[in-house]
Amino acid sequence: MTETTRKSDYRFFHRLRVRWAEVDMQKIVFNAHYLMYFDTAIADYWRAMALPYEEAMHQLEGDLYVRKATVDFHASARVDDLLDVGMKCVRVGNSSILFHGGLFRGEDFLVGCELVYVFADPATQTSKPVPPLLREILAGYEAGEPMREVRTGSWTEFGEGAGALRRSVFIEEQRVPKELEWDEHDEGAVHAVAQNRLGQVIATGRLVAGGTPGQGRIGRMAVHRVLRGGGHGAAVLRALEKAAMARGDRQVALHAQRSAEDFYRRLGYEAYGEPFEEAGIAHIEMRRAL
C-alpha cells in the first residue's frame, strides 16, 4: 500500500496513551489493537468535521462499511507511550472512500494503515454513490475550510433546529421538566445557532434582556452530545456577546451549570454570588463585561 509516513502529511490527529491491557507477552502493543486505534481516530475525524455520525448518515441516506483494512508495521508501541494517530481522506471514488492512517510516537512513524469504506444502503448493504455533499465536506476539511457556520436571528428562523437540540440536551439528557424548558422569552430573544455543512444545528444559545439596564442575559446554551469540546459552544457564546454589544449592552450574565463553570471562566466570565439549584441542577451566576 502507499503510505503517508510524515506527520506533516496529516491535518487531523487523535491522541491516545497505550494502556496496560493493550500490550502482549512481548511487552509491545498487541497487533490487533492498532486497528482499534485507527478506528477510534476515524470516529474523532467525523467529530472534527462537526458531523454527529448517526444523524449525518441518516440525512445522507446511507452508511459506511469497511471494505478493506490493511496495517503495515514498522515499529512497536509500548505501554504508556503517547501516540498521535493521523487520518487523511486521500480519495473519494464512485461509492468508496479511501483513508490513510499513520501512527506516530513523537515524530517517529510506527504503523501505517489503509482503510477503504463503501457508502451503502443500510437496509440492503448494497453500494450507492457517495453523496456530492459528503464529497464536498471531506474535500473541504482536508483543504482547511471551516466546518461550521454560526448565525444569529429570531425563533421564527431557528426555532425548529434550536428547539430540537435543546429538547435532546435538556429534556432528554438532563431530564429538565419540559414545562421549565419552554417559556415566553424565546419569541423575543436573539438566538444563535452553529450549523454544520449538512445544515444540522449542533449548538445553540439565546440572548434576552437582563435584570438591570445595560445587561444582557445569555441562556439555553446547548451543544450536541457527541460534539462537545469542539469549540462550538464557545463560537455560539461569542456570537451572542457580539449581538449584545451591537444593541448597547455593557455586560452579559448567565446561569452556568457548575459542571460548565470552568468553560465559562476560560472565556472571561467571573462567578457572582452563591451557588443555587435550578431545575434540580447546581448553578452559579457568572458575568462578563463587554
RAGIQUI-V370269 format. One record per residue. PHI is phi in radians with two decimals (* if undefined). OMEGA is omega in radians with two decimals (none if undefined). Layout:
BEGIN
phi = (PHI PHI)
omega = (OMEGA OMEGA)
END
This chain:
BEGIN
phi = (* -1.49 -1.77 -1.95 -1.85 -1.89 -1.03 -1.18 -1.30 -1.96 -1.60 -1.83 -2.40 -2.01 -1.77 -2.58 -2.04 -1.16 -1.67 -0.98 -1.19 -1.73 -1.78 -1.87 -1.17 -1.49 1.15 -2.21 -1.06 -1.08 -0.96 -1.16 -1.22 -1.12 -1.11 -1.11 -1.05 -1.19 -1.17 -1.10 -1.14 -1.06 -1.06 -1.26 -1.05 -1.12 -1.12 -1.12 -1.51 1.09 -1.97 -1.23 -0.94 -1.08 -1.16 -1.13 -1.14 -1.10 -1.19 -1.42 1.04 -2.96 -2.77 -1.88 -2.18 -1.24 -1.71 -2.70 -2.38 -2.14 -2.11 -2.13 -1.65 -1.97 -2.70 -1.75 -1.71 -2.20 -0.98 1.33 -1.09 -1.67 -2.02 -1.95 -1.81 -1.53 -2.30 -2.52 -1.42 -1.87 -2.82 -2.10 -1.60 -1.14 -2.24 -1.99 -2.30 -1.86 -2.00 -1.85 -2.21 -2.42 -1.86 -2.17 -1.97 1.14 -1.67 -1.41 -1.43 -1.80 -2.50 -1.89 -2.59 -2.23 -2.10 -1.97 -1.87 -2.06 -1.40 -2.57 -1.26 -1.15 -1.30 -1.92 0.98 -1.72 -1.18 -2.56 -1.07 -1.10 -1.04 -0.95 -1.15 -1.15 -1.00 -1.12 -1.15 -1.08 -1.14 -1.13 -1.09 -1.14 -1.50 1.49 -1.30 -1.16 -1.79 -2.46 -2.29 -1.83 -2.27 -2.12 3.10 -1.64 -1.13 -1.07 -1.32 -2.08 -1.06 -1.12 -1.26 -1.14 -1.13 -1.12 -1.18 -1.09 -1.08 -1.14 -1.36 -1.46 -1.37 -1.46 -1.37 -1.68 1.05 -1.28 -0.99 -1.09 -1.22 -1.56 -1.33 -1.71 -2.50 -1.30 -1.34 -1.02 -1.10 -1.77 -1.41 -1.56 -1.87 -2.07 -2.32 -1.77 -2.09 -1.42 -1.41 -1.64 1.49 -1.33 -1.37 -1.96 -2.77 -2.71 -2.95 -2.45 -2.19 -2.23 -1.20 -1.45 -1.40 -2.26 -1.03 1.38 -2.04 -1.80 -2.10 -1.69 -2.79 0.94 -1.30 -2.50 -2.25 -0.89 -0.93 -1.54 -1.97 -1.20 1.57 -1.69 1.49 -1.26 -1.12 -1.10 -1.13 -1.14 -1.07 -1.12 -1.14 -1.22 -1.08 -1.09 -1.14 -1.15 -1.10 -1.11 -1.69 1.74 -1.16 -1.82 -2.68 -2.13 -2.29 -2.74 -1.74 -1.60 -1.08 -1.02 -1.18 -1.86 -1.03 -1.13 -1.02 -1.22 -1.10 -1.11 -1.71 1.71 -1.60 -2.12 -1.22 -2.43 1.42 -1.74 -1.07 -2.63 -1.82 -2.43 0.97 1.35 -2.08 -1.19 -2.29 -2.54 -1.33 -2.34 -2.39 -2.52 -1.34 -1.79)
omega = (3.08 -3.03 3.02 -2.83 -3.14 3.12 -3.11 3.10 -3.01 2.96 -3.01 3.03 2.97 -3.10 3.09 3.08 -3.12 3.14 -3.13 -3.08 -3.06 3.12 -3.08 -3.10 3.07 3.12 3.03 -3.12 3.09 -2.93 -3.07 -3.10 -3.12 3.06 3.07 3.11 -3.12 3.12 3.07 3.12 3.11 3.11 3.10 3.08 3.10 3.10 3.11 3.07 3.13 -3.13 2.95 -2.86 -3.04 -3.14 3.13 -3.14 3.11 3.14 -3.14 3.07 3.09 3.06 -3.10 -3.14 3.13 3.08 -3.09 3.08 -3.10 3.13 -3.13 -3.02 3.07 3.12 -3.02 2.97 -3.08 -3.09 3.13 3.01 3.03 -3.00 3.00 -3.12 3.12 3.06 -3.10 3.01 -3.04 3.12 3.00 3.12 3.13 3.14 -3.07 3.09 -3.10 3.06 2.91 3.09 3.07 3.13 -3.01 2.90 -2.94 3.08 -3.09 3.09 -3.09 -3.01 3.05 -3.12 3.00 3.14 3.09 3.09 3.04 3.06 -3.01 3.02 -3.08 -3.13 -3.08 -3.06 3.01 -3.04 3.08 -3.09 3.04 -3.12 -3.14 -3.12 3.09 3.06 -3.11 -3.12 3.13 3.13 -3.14 3.13 -3.12 3.11 3.11 3.13 3.10 -3.10 3.11 3.03 3.11 -3.12 3.06 -3.14 -3.02 3.06 3.10 -3.13 -2.93 -3.04 -3.09 -3.12 -3.14 -3.14 3.12 3.13 3.12 3.10 -3.14 -3.05 -2.99 -3.04 -3.07 -3.07 -3.05 3.06 3.01 3.11 -3.04 3.13 3.07 -3.08 -3.05 -3.14 -3.07 -3.06 -3.09 -3.06 -3.09 -3.08 2.90 -3.13 3.04 3.07 2.94 -3.12 3.05 -3.04 2.92 -3.11 3.14 3.08 -3.09 3.06 -3.13 3.05 -3.13 3.12 3.07 3.10 3.14 -3.08 3.14 3.12 3.13 3.14 3.00 3.12 3.14 3.14 3.13 3.10 -3.11 3.09 3.11 -3.00 -3.04 -3.09 3.14 -3.08 -3.12 3.12 -3.06 3.10 3.12 3.14 3.09 -3.13 3.13 3.11 3.11 3.06 3.11 3.11 3.12 3.11 -3.10 3.14 3.02 3.10 3.12 -3.10 2.98 3.13 3.10 3.01 -3.07 2.94 -3.06 3.11 -3.14 -3.07 -3.14 3.09 -3.12 3.14 3.11 -3.12 3.00 -3.14 3.11 3.14 -3.12 3.11 -3.07 3.07 3.14 3.10 3.09 -3.07 3.11 -3.11 -3.13 -3.13 2.94 3.09 3.09 -3.08 3.08 3.07 -3.14 none)
END
